[in-house]
Amino acid sequence: MEQLNTEEFENQVTQKLVENYELIIRELGEDPFREGLAKTPERAAKAMKFLTQGYDQDAEAILRSAMFREDYSEMVLVKDIEVYSLCEHHLLPFYGKAHVAYIPNGYIVGLSKIPRVIEVFARRLQVQERMTDQILKCIDQTIKPLGVAVVIEARHMCMMMRGVQKQNSITTTSAFTGEFQRVETRSEFLNLIGAKLY
């Protein structure tokens, strides 16, 4: 069987998605070719490819690309990082903020790499619990710090638009390793993510 180059493969995948979105629209009782919907299957296919691009990205490689030797050994915290993902159960968005901290153990990473790692895992079909754990393990295994802390707070459209239809609920997940399993360090982290310092 002839191997397709990457661009041809991507075009074939996108075309299959377009055809499937046309079928979904038709099965819903609409005409996928009427003026307002004529380009919707293509737009939806491209949007889905964008929203799931994390499958093609390597979060550990992103961190390794900006690791620097440094003696700093206090907490490094990046908080209020926007998160947008798709719930794997209903393909509806969930969105909110992530807070990530680590305590260096000989290496620091470029600050922009932490939001990029979050993006890699968010741009997949996800559940918030797994994503929290994936971010933690990626940072812990790659830069081997003294500890990592991850907290994600998110609103889930599958709870807001359908099902129980609760508009004000927020789901919080957390994961901790190393020094963050100590009450004092964890408390400092939790106080910092709740503080307004500027």
MARDO-305135 format. One record per residue: x negated, y negated, z of N, C-alpha, C in turn; residue in one letter. Coordinates in pm, whole numbers, padded with zeros to 5 digits, always signed. Layout:
XYZXYZXYZa;...
END
This chain:
-00085+00120+00000+00000+00000+00000-00088-00125+00000m;-00056-00220-00085-00136-00342-00099-00121-00430+00024e;-00236-00478+00075-00235-00568+00189-00197-00709+00145q;-00110-00773+00220-00073-00912+00191-00168-01004+00264l;-00203-01117+00199-00282-01215+00274-00190-01284+00375n;-00251-01357+00467-00175-01415+00578-00063-01505+00531t;-00091-01589+00431+00012-01682+00382+00128-01607+00318e;+00097-01503+00238+00204-01425+00176+00288-01355+00283e;+00220-01300+00384+00291-01232+00493+00384-01330+00564f;+00332-01450+00597+00415-01550+00665+00535-01589+00581e;+00513-01605+00450+00624-01641+00361+00730-01531+00359n;+00686-01404+00360+00782-01294+00360+00862-01290+00491q;+00793-01311+00603+00862-01312+00732+00964-01425+00736v;+00922-01545+00693+01012-01660+00694+01132-01633+00604t;+01111-01574+00485+01221-01546+00394+01319-01445+00455q;+01267-01346+00527+01357-01250+00593+01439-01320+00700k;+01376-01410+00774+01450-01485+00876+01559-01570+00811l;+01527-01635+00699+01627-01716+00628+01747-01630+00590v;+01720-01512+00534+01829-01422+00493+01913-01379+00613e;+01847-01353+00724+01920-01312+00844+02004-01425+00902n;+01951-01547+00900+02031-01661+00947+02150-01686+00854y;+02133-01667+00725+02247-01678+00632+02355-01577+00671e;+02313-01454+00701+02408-01349+00738+02479-01384+00869l;+02406-01434+00967+02466-01472+01095+02571-01580+01075i;+02538-01682+00996+02633-01791+00971+02758-01738+00902i;+02738-01647+00806+02852-01589+00735+02938-01506+00831r;+02873-01427+00917+02947-01343+01012+03023-01425+01115e;+02978-01547+01139+03049-01636+01231+03172-01699+01166l;+03190-01675+01036+03307-01727+00966+03282-01854+00889g;+03155-01891+00874+03119-02012+00800+03063-01978+00663e;+03053-02079+00580+02992-02065+00448+02849-02118+00457d;+02749-02029+00451+02610-02076+00466+02562-02162+00351p;+02644-02174+00245+02600-02251+00129+02675-02384+00114f;+02767-02413+00209+02833-02543+00200+02731-02652+00232r;+02762-02775+00193+02664-02884+00197+02594-02899+00332e;+02670-02900+00440+02611-02924+00572+02525-02809+00622g;+02548-02689+00568+02475-02571+00615+02375-02516+00514l;+02370-02575+00396+02290-02517+00287+02143-02497+00325a;+02088-02588+00400+01946-02577+00437+01925-02528+00580k;+02036-02500+00649+02026-02458+00789+01950-02326+00807t;+01975-02223+00726+01898-02099+00746+01746-02120+00735p;+01704-02201+00641+01560-02228+00628+01508-02308+00747e;+01584-02410+00787+01543-02490+00903+01536-02404+01029r;+01637-02318+01048+01641-02233+01167+01525-02134+01166a;+01493-02080+01050+01381-01986+01039+01250-02054+01076a;+01229-02174+01023+01105-02246+01053+01100-02287+01200k;+01215-02325+01256+01220-02360+01398+01185-02239+01485a;+01240-02123+01451+01213-02002+01529+01066-01963+01520m;+01006-01978+01402+00863-01949+01388+00781-02044+01476k;+00820-02171+01479+00750-02269+01562+00766-02236+01710f;+00888-02202+01751+00916-02178+01892+00857-02048+01944l;+00811-01962+01854+00750-01835+01895+00606-01823+01848t;+00542-01935+01819+00404-01930+01768+00303-01880+01870q;+00343-01872+01996+00252-01823+02099+00207-01680+02079g;+00284-01601+02002+00243-01463+01975+00113-01458+01895y;+00084-01562+01820-00035-01566+01735-00151-01639+01799d;-00140-01675+01927-00244-01753+01993-00304-01676+02110q;-00430-01703+02139-00506-01634+02243-00534-01733+02356d;-00461-01720+02466-00474-01814+02578-00612-01807+02642a;-00668-01688+02654-00801-01675+02715-00906-01743+02629e;-00895-01731+02497-00992-01796+02406-00982-01948+02421a;-00863-01999+02442-00846-02144+02462-00923-02189+02584i;-00911-02115+02694-00985-02150+02815-01136-02137+02795l;-01178-02027+02733-01323-02005+02713-01386-02113+02626r;-01306-02176+02540-01360-02278+02449-01400-02406+02522s;-01359-02421+02649-01390-02545+02723-01423-02515+02868a;-01508-02414+02890-01554-02382+03026-01690-02449+03048m;-01702-02515+03162-01825-02588+03192-01874-02552+03332f;-02004-02531+03344-02062-02505+03476-02053-02631+03561r;-02003-02614+03683-01988-02728+03773-01981-02677+03916e;-02045-02749+04009-02048-02707+04150-01922-02747+04227d;-01833-02822+04165-01711-02868+04233-01632-02748+04284y;-01591-02753+04410-01522-02637+04468-01396-02677+04546s;-01337-02791+04511-01209-02831+04570-01098-02804+04469e;-00975-02819+04513-00861-02789+04428-00855-02881+04306m;-00827-02822+04190-00799-02896+04067-00652-02869+04034v;-00572-02974+04028-00428-02959+04008-00384-03038+03886l;-00312-02972+03797-00244-03039+03686-00095-03014+03708v;-00020-03121+03732+00121-03101+03765+00213-03171+03666k;+00341-03138+03676+00445-03198+03591+00418-03175+03442d;+00372-03056+03407+00348-03020+03267+00481-02974+03207i;+00524-03040+03101+00652-03003+03039+00646-02861+02983e;+00754-02786+03005+00764-02648+02956+00895-02635+02879v;+00885-02580+02758+01003-02547+02678+00985-02405+02627y;+01082-02319+02656+01071-02180+02613+01208-02127+02574s;+01211-02003+02526+01336-01938+02488+01359-01816+02575l;+01474-01810+02639+01514-01694+02718+01529-01574+02626c;+01463-01464+02660+01468-01347+02572+01602-01275+02577e;+01686-01306+02674+01813-01237+02685+01921-01295+02594h;+01916-01428+02571+02020-01493+02491+01965-01580+02380h;+01832-01592+02371+01767-01680+02273+01811-01825+02292l;+01839-01862+02416+01872-02000+02449+01754-02062+02524l;+01738-02194+02514+01622-02258+02577+01628-02258+02729p;+01511-02255+02789+01496-02300+02926+01380-02398+02928f;+01390-02497+03017+01293-02606+03012+01273-02664+03151y;+01158-02722+03173+01130-02782+03303+00986-02824+03314g;+00926-02800+03432+00790-02844+03459+00711-02732+03523k;+00582-02729+03489+00490-02635+03552+00385-02713+03629a;+00341-02655+03739+00234-02712+03821+00129-02602+03837h;+00005-02630+03800-00100-02529+03803-00221-02587+03876v;-00275-02508+03969-00397-02548+04040-00493-02430+04045a;-00621-02463+04052-00722-02359+04075-00835-02420+04156y;-00911-02334+04221-01028-02375+04297-01149-02317+04225i;-01232-02402+04164-01344-02353+04082-01442-02266+04162p;-01503-02176+04088-01605-02089+04146-01726-02088+04051n;-01779-02208+04025-01892-02221+03935-01856-02277+03799g;-01726-02270+03762-01682-02320+03632-01555-02403+03647y;-01547-02510+03568-01422-02582+03550-01383-02569+03403i;-01259-02605+03371-01215-02604+03231-01165-02743+03194v;-01171-02775+03065-01115-02902+03018-00968-02910+03058g;-00928-03024+03112-00794-03038+03169-00683-03011+03067l;-00707-03045+02940-00603-03024+02839-00579-02876+02811s;-00673-02791+02851-00659-02648+02821-00552-02582+02906k;-00528-02635+03025-00425-02574+03110-00285-02591+03049i;-00246-02712+03005-00118-02723+02934-00113-02638+02807p;-00226-02623+02739-00227-02540+02618-00204-02393+02650r;-00260-02347+02762-00235-02208+02804-00087-02189+02834v;-00027-02285+02903+00116-02276+02933+00196-02269+02802i;+00156-02351+02706+00226-02354+02576+00220-02218+02506e;+00105-02151+02512+00091-02020+02448+00196-01924+02501v;+00212-01919+02633+00307-01824+02691+00451-01872+02681f;+00472-02004+02679+00608-02058+02666+00662-02038+02525a;+00574-02039+02425+00618-02025+02286+00631-01878+02248r;+00702-01806+02330+00736-01665+02307+00876-01643+02362r;+00937-01532+02329+01063-01496+02395+01026-01456+02536l;+01087-01520+02636+01033-01511+02771+01141-01495+02877q;+01092-01457+02995+01164-01479+03120+01069-01561+03207v;+01125-01647+03288+01042-01740+03365+00948-01666+03461q;+00995-01557+03519+00913-01482+03614+00786-01428+03547e;+00803-01367+03429+00687-01311+03359+00591-01421+03315r;+00645-01531+03264+00560-01641+03217+00474-01696+03331m;+00533-01710+03449+00458-01758+03566+00340-01666+03593t;+00364-01537+03591+00260-01438+03618+00154-01436+03508d;+00196-01449+03382+00101-01449+03270+00004-01566+03278q;+00056-01684+03310-00030-01802+03323-00132-01781+03434i;-00084-01734+03549-00173-01709+03662-00283-01610+03626l;-00246-01496+03567-00345-01392+03536-00445-01439+03432k;-00400-01515+03335-00490-01565+03230-00600-01652+03291c;-00560-01747+03375-00659-01837+03438-00749-01759+03533i;-00689-01671+03611-00765-01594+03710-00869-01504+03643d;-00830-01435+03538-00920-01339+03472-01025-01406+03384q;-00995-01527+03336-01086-01591+03241-01194-01673+03312t;-01155-01760+03403-01257-01845+03467-01297-01796+03606i;-01226-01691+03654-01258-01628+03782-01278-01730+03896k;-01177-01811+03923-01187-01911+04030-01169-01846+04166p;-01180-01927+04270-01157-01878+04406-01009-01857+04434l;-00925-01915+04352-00780-01897+04367-00706-01974+04259g;-00586-01928+04230-00498-01993+04131-00359-02004+04190v;-00289-02113+04161-00150-02131+04201-00069-02180+04081a;+00047-02121+04062+00137-02162+03953+00278-02172+04009v;+00343-02286+03986+00485-02302+04018+00554-02356+03894v;+00665-02295+03857+00746-02344+03745+00888-02370+03794i;+00940-02487+03760+01077-02526+03791+01149-02547+03658e;+01260-02477+03636+01323-02486+03504+01475-02476+03512a;+01538-02538+03414+01682-02527+03392+01704-02432+03274r;+01800-02342+03288+01825-02239+03188+01959-02263+03119h;+01953-02284+02989+02077-02311+02915+02170-02190+02914m;+02116-02070+02934+02203-01952+02939+02291-01954+03064c;+02250-02030+03166+02335-02048+03285+02421-02172+03275m;+02377-02269+03194+02447-02398+03187+02554-02400+03079m;+02527-02337+02964+02618-02344+02850+02717-02227+02845m;+02683-02117+02910+02766-01996+02903+02762-01930+03041r;+02819-01812+03053+02811-01740+03179+02871-01819+03294g;+02792-01842+03399+02844-01910+03518+02862-02059+03497v;+02800-02117+03395+02814-02258+03360+02787-02350+03479q;+02675-02330+03544+02633-02414+03656+02531-02515+03605k;+02570-02643+03608+02492-02747+03541+02372-02797+03620q;+02373-02780+03750+02269-02843+03832+02171-02745+03895n;+02178-02619+03856+02089-02521+03918+01949-02528+03856s;+01849-02514+03940+01709-02511+03896+01648-02382+03949i;+01578-02311+03863+01510-02188+03904+01363-02218+03927t;+01312-02178+04043+01172-02199+04078+01104-02065+04094t;+00989-02048+04025+00908-01928+04040+00768-01969+04079t;+00700-01882+04152+00564-01914+04197+00478-01789+04198s;+00347-01811+04186+00251-01701+04195+00119-01759+04247a;+00052-01681+04332-00070-01729+04397-00173-01618+04404f;-00301-01655+04389-00410-01560+04411-00515-01624+04500t;-00601-01540+04556-00720-01587+04627-00688-01684+04739g;-00758-01798+04736-00748-01898+04843-00606-01950+04861e;-00525-01943+04757-00388-01995+04767-00296-01900+04843f;-00347-01784+04879-00269-01695+04965-00283-01734+05112q;-00379-01824+05139-00392-01879+05274-00287-01989+05293r;-00223-01989+05409-00114-02083+05435-00159-02227+05417v;-00278-02262+05467-00325-02401+05462-00342-02448+05317e;-00405-02365+05235-00431-02404+05096-00300-02412+05017t;-00215-02314+05039-00086-02314+04970-00004-02437+05010r;-00006-02472+05138+00069-02589+05185+00015-02717+05123s;-00118-02728+05112-00176-02846+05047-00129-02857+04903e;-00130-02745+04832-00084-02742+04692+00062-02785+04682f;+00147-02726+04765+00290-02757+04759+00318-02902+04797l;+00241-02955+04892+00257-03097+04928+00215-03187+04814n;+00107-03150+04745+00057-03234+04635+00155-03234+04517l;+00217-03121+04486+00308-03121+04370+00435-03199+04400i;+00466-03217+04528+00583-03296+04563+00554-03443+04589g;+00425-03478+04593+00387-03615+04628+00383-03705+04506a;+00411-03834+04525+00393-03936+04425+00271-04019+04464k;+00159-03995+04398+00033-04054+04441-00005-04178+04361l;+00075-04218+04266+00040-04336+04187+00161-04426+04172y;
END
